[in-house]
Amino acid sequence: MLSSELIFPLLQKQFYAQVPFPMEQTIFVQAIEAFLKFLQEPSHIKNYIDFTIAPQHRRGDVGFKHREAGDHLYNDSKDFFHFHPALFAKYTDFLSANPVVFDFVSKAKPIWDLAYKTVYDVLFSLEKKFPGVVSKVFDAEYPHLLLRFLKYDWQESGKYLAKPHFDAGSFTLAIAESSPGLRIGSCPENLRLVEHKLGHAIFMLSSNFKQVMDTDDMFAGWHDVIQLDDTLVGKPFARWAIVAFIEAHGVTALPRSETHKWYKGEIVD
């Protein structure tokens, strides 16, 4: 049973909390393998699923996206897919006709389900301190919890795989990763490498959390991902990760100039 007495001090002190996420590692690996097969599909198949569960939110889009670091100062080189179970009803015929896509999203669903339960339990534990925080997220036709499957392209060892930023949402749950590299702090000066505990997920506050929780005692998690293993340089990809983004309904998303406000260019300590 999660309690605010455990989670609240961790969020204050280290800007994240590792919370139980009891799922076998093989489930993550099978889902990622299915995701990598999905990435080999033709462009018109990969991009076919495309809708939003929250038009006003930057993290509301469901479907596939590709980003190139050279296209924008804040971009990283990556492929990702935002999963939400609402896609099953919206794309029944398409999924029936495309077994690679169906296999991927079917393997994503159990992870999304446990992420939903985990985030609900975390917010429920904080409900006494922050009344209404559960309903602000979960009382909606489509609770805004998107599961991101992510493949980072390799860069020179020591360079950023994900540039420093706040996530564009209320909360983030980092569920699984292929290798270390995630650093979390409240600002550039206190970033620390996180050792992801087996059987746990990493919960942190995101840029919009103060629209959901009225407090000056906690800070959003400023974070990045760095390349630590130079043996991965030149490989097809450097790292995979599975992350859930959570947003309350009815809030206004911050612009990228705010979520990336301290990043001005390539600096890795």
C-alpha positions as CSV (number, residue, x, y, z in Angstrom):
1,M,0.0,0.0,0.0
2,L,1.5,3.3,-1.1
3,S,1.4,6.2,1.4
4,S,2.1,9.9,1.1
5,E,4.5,9.6,4.1
6,L,6.8,7.5,1.8
7,I,6.2,9.3,-1.5
8,F,6.0,12.9,-0.5
9,P,9.4,13.2,1.1
10,L,11.1,11.5,-1.8
11,L,9.5,13.9,-4.3
12,Q,10.7,16.7,-2.1
13,K,14.2,15.5,-1.6
14,Q,15.2,13.7,-4.9
15,F,12.4,14.9,-7.2
16,Y,11.2,11.4,-8.0
17,A,10.0,8.3,-6.2
18,Q,10.5,4.6,-7.2
19,V,7.1,2.9,-6.8
20,P,6.2,-0.8,-7.1
21,F,5.5,-2.0,-10.7
22,P,5.2,-5.8,-10.4
23,M,5.6,-6.9,-14.0
24,E,8.1,-9.4,-15.5
25,Q,10.9,-7.9,-17.6
26,T,10.0,-10.4,-20.4
27,I,6.7,-8.6,-20.9
28,F,8.5,-5.3,-21.6
29,V,11.0,-7.0,-23.9
30,Q,8.3,-8.7,-25.9
31,A,6.4,-5.4,-26.2
32,I,9.6,-3.6,-27.4
33,E,10.4,-6.4,-29.8
34,A,6.9,-6.0,-31.3
35,F,7.4,-2.2,-31.4
36,L,10.7,-2.6,-33.3
37,K,8.9,-4.9,-35.8
38,F,6.2,-2.2,-36.1
39,L,8.9,0.3,-37.0
40,Q,9.8,-1.8,-40.0
41,E,6.3,-1.5,-41.5
42,P,5.7,0.9,-44.4
43,S,5.2,4.5,-43.6
44,H,1.5,4.5,-44.5
45,I,0.9,1.7,-42.0
46,K,3.0,3.2,-39.2
47,N,1.2,6.5,-39.5
48,Y,-2.3,5.2,-40.0
49,I,-3.3,5.4,-36.3
50,D,-3.6,9.1,-35.7
51,F,-6.0,10.7,-33.3
52,T,-6.1,12.7,-30.0
53,I,-7.7,12.0,-26.6
54,A,-7.0,15.6,-25.6
55,P,-6.8,18.3,-28.3
56,Q,-5.5,21.0,-25.9
57,H,-2.6,18.9,-24.7
58,R,0.8,18.4,-26.4
59,R,0.8,14.8,-25.1
60,G,-2.7,14.0,-26.3
61,D,-1.8,12.5,-29.6
62,V,-2.1,8.7,-30.1
63,G,0.1,7.1,-32.8
64,F,3.6,7.1,-34.3
65,K,6.0,10.0,-34.5
66,H,9.6,10.4,-35.8
67,R,11.9,13.2,-34.6
68,E,15.3,14.4,-35.9
69,A,17.7,16.2,-33.6
70,G,18.8,18.6,-36.4
71,D,15.3,19.8,-37.0
72,H,15.0,21.9,-33.8
73,L,17.1,22.8,-30.9
74,Y,14.8,20.9,-28.5
75,N,14.4,17.8,-30.6
76,D,16.1,14.4,-30.0
77,S,16.7,11.7,-32.6
78,K,14.0,9.1,-31.9
79,D,11.0,7.1,-33.0
80,F,8.1,6.7,-30.6
81,F,4.5,5.5,-30.5
82,H,1.9,6.8,-28.0
83,F,-0.5,4.0,-27.0
84,H,-4.0,4.4,-25.5
85,P,-6.5,1.6,-25.5
86,A,-9.1,3.8,-27.1
87,L,-7.4,2.9,-30.4
88,F,-8.9,-0.7,-30.3
89,A,-12.4,0.6,-30.9
90,K,-11.4,3.3,-33.4
91,Y,-9.3,1.0,-35.6
92,T,-10.9,-2.4,-35.4
93,D,-10.8,-3.1,-39.2
94,F,-7.3,-1.8,-39.6
95,L,-5.9,-3.9,-36.7
96,S,-7.6,-7.0,-38.1
97,A,-5.9,-6.4,-41.4
98,N,-2.4,-5.6,-40.0
99,P,-1.2,-8.4,-37.7
100,V,2.2,-6.7,-36.9
101,V,0.4,-3.6,-35.6
102,F,-2.2,-5.7,-33.7
103,D,0.6,-7.7,-32.1
104,F,2.3,-4.6,-30.9
105,V,-0.7,-2.8,-29.4
106,S,-2.0,-6.0,-27.8
107,K,1.4,-6.4,-26.0
108,A,1.2,-2.7,-25.0
109,K,-2.2,-3.1,-23.3
110,P,-1.2,-5.0,-20.1
111,I,1.6,-2.4,-19.5
112,W,-0.9,0.4,-19.9
113,D,-3.3,-1.3,-17.5
114,L,-0.7,-1.6,-14.8
115,A,0.5,2.0,-15.4
116,Y,-3.1,3.1,-14.9
117,K,-3.4,1.3,-11.7
118,T,0.0,2.4,-10.4
119,V,-0.6,6.1,-11.1
120,Y,-4.1,5.8,-9.6
121,D,-2.6,4.3,-6.4
122,V,0.1,7.0,-6.3
123,L,-2.3,9.9,-6.7
124,F,-4.8,8.2,-4.2
125,S,-2.0,8.2,-1.6
126,L,-1.6,12.0,-2.2
127,E,-5.3,12.7,-2.1
128,K,-5.4,13.8,1.6
129,K,-2.6,16.4,1.0
130,F,-4.0,17.5,-2.4
131,P,-7.8,16.9,-2.4
132,G,-9.2,16.3,-5.9
133,V,-6.0,15.2,-7.5
134,V,-7.4,11.7,-8.4
135,S,-10.6,13.1,-10.1
136,K,-8.6,15.7,-12.0
137,V,-6.8,13.0,-13.8
138,F,-9.2,10.0,-13.9
139,D,-12.7,11.6,-14.1
140,A,-12.8,11.8,-17.9
141,E,-14.1,9.8,-20.8
142,Y,-10.5,9.0,-21.8
143,P,-8.2,9.3,-18.8
144,H,-5.1,11.1,-20.2
145,L,-2.5,8.4,-19.7
146,L,-0.5,7.7,-22.8
147,L,2.1,5.0,-22.9
148,R,5.2,5.9,-25.0
149,F,7.3,3.3,-26.6
150,L,10.6,4.9,-27.5
151,K,13.7,4.1,-29.6
152,Y,16.6,6.4,-29.4
153,D,19.0,6.6,-32.3
154,W,22.7,6.4,-31.3
155,Q,24.9,9.4,-30.8
156,E,28.5,9.8,-29.8
157,S,29.0,8.4,-26.3
158,G,28.5,11.0,-23.7
159,K,26.1,13.0,-25.8
160,Y,22.4,13.5,-24.9
161,L,20.0,10.9,-26.1
162,A,17.2,13.1,-24.6
163,K,18.1,16.7,-24.1
164,P,17.3,18.3,-20.6
165,H,13.7,19.2,-20.1
166,F,10.5,19.1,-18.1
167,D,7.9,16.7,-19.4
168,A,4.8,18.4,-20.9
169,G,2.1,17.0,-18.6
170,S,1.3,16.7,-14.9
171,F,3.1,13.5,-14.0
172,T,5.5,11.0,-15.6
173,L,6.0,7.3,-14.9
174,A,9.2,5.9,-16.3
175,I,8.5,2.2,-16.5
176,A,11.3,0.3,-18.3
177,E,14.6,1.0,-20.1
178,S,17.2,-1.0,-21.9
179,S,20.1,0.7,-20.1
180,P,20.9,3.4,-17.6
181,G,21.3,7.0,-18.6
182,L,18.3,8.8,-17.0
183,R,19.3,11.7,-14.8
184,I,16.8,13.6,-12.7
185,G,16.9,16.8,-10.6
186,S,15.0,20.0,-10.2
187,C,17.4,22.1,-12.3
188,P,20.6,21.7,-14.2
189,E,22.8,22.0,-11.1
190,N,21.4,19.0,-9.3
191,L,20.9,16.3,-12.0
192,R,21.8,12.9,-10.7
193,L,21.9,9.5,-12.5
194,V,19.0,7.3,-11.4
195,E,19.5,3.6,-10.7
196,H,16.2,2.0,-11.8
197,K,15.2,-0.6,-9.2
198,L,13.9,-4.0,-10.6
199,G,10.1,-4.3,-10.2
200,H,9.7,-0.6,-9.8
201,A,8.7,2.4,-11.9
202,I,10.0,6.0,-11.5
203,F,7.3,8.5,-10.7
204,M,8.0,12.2,-11.0
205,L,6.2,15.5,-11.3
206,S,5.9,17.2,-14.7
207,S,5.7,20.8,-15.8
208,N,1.9,21.2,-15.3
209,F,1.7,19.6,-11.8
210,K,1.0,22.9,-10.0
211,Q,-2.3,23.2,-12.0
212,V,-3.3,20.0,-10.2
213,M,-1.6,20.3,-6.9
214,D,-1.5,23.6,-5.0
215,T,2.0,23.5,-3.4
216,D,5.3,25.2,-3.3
217,D,7.0,22.3,-1.5
218,M,7.7,20.2,-4.5
219,F,9.3,20.6,-7.9
220,A,8.9,19.1,-11.3
221,G,11.6,16.7,-12.4
222,W,14.1,18.3,-14.7
223,H,15.7,15.4,-16.5
224,D,17.7,14.1,-19.5
225,V,19.1,10.9,-20.9
226,I,22.8,10.5,-21.6
227,Q,24.7,7.8,-23.6
228,L,26.8,5.9,-21.2
229,D,27.8,2.8,-23.2
230,D,30.1,3.6,-26.1
231,T,29.7,0.0,-27.4
232,L,26.3,1.0,-28.6
233,V,27.7,3.8,-30.9
234,G,27.0,2.8,-34.5
235,K,24.4,0.2,-33.5
236,P,20.9,0.3,-35.0
237,F,19.7,2.1,-31.8
238,A,21.2,3.2,-28.5
239,R,18.4,2.7,-26.1
240,W,14.7,1.8,-25.7
241,A,12.3,3.0,-23.0
242,I,8.7,2.7,-22.0
243,V,7.2,5.8,-20.3
244,A,3.7,6.9,-19.3
245,F,2.7,10.5,-19.6
246,I,-0.2,11.6,-17.4
247,E,-2.1,14.9,-17.7
248,A,-5.1,16.2,-15.9
249,H,-8.2,17.2,-17.9
250,G,-9.0,20.9,-18.4
251,V,-5.4,22.2,-17.9
252,T,-3.4,24.3,-20.2
253,A,-0.1,22.9,-21.5
254,L,3.0,25.0,-21.2
255,P,5.0,25.9,-24.4
256,R,8.3,24.1,-25.2
257,S,10.2,27.4,-24.4
258,E,9.1,26.7,-20.8
259,T,9.5,23.0,-20.6
260,H,13.0,23.3,-22.1
261,K,13.9,26.7,-20.6
262,W,17.3,25.9,-19.2
263,Y,18.6,24.0,-22.3
264,K,20.5,26.3,-24.7
265,G,22.8,23.8,-26.4
266,E,25.0,20.7,-26.1
267,I,26.5,20.6,-22.6
268,V,27.0,17.3,-20.7
269,D,28.7,17.1,-17.3
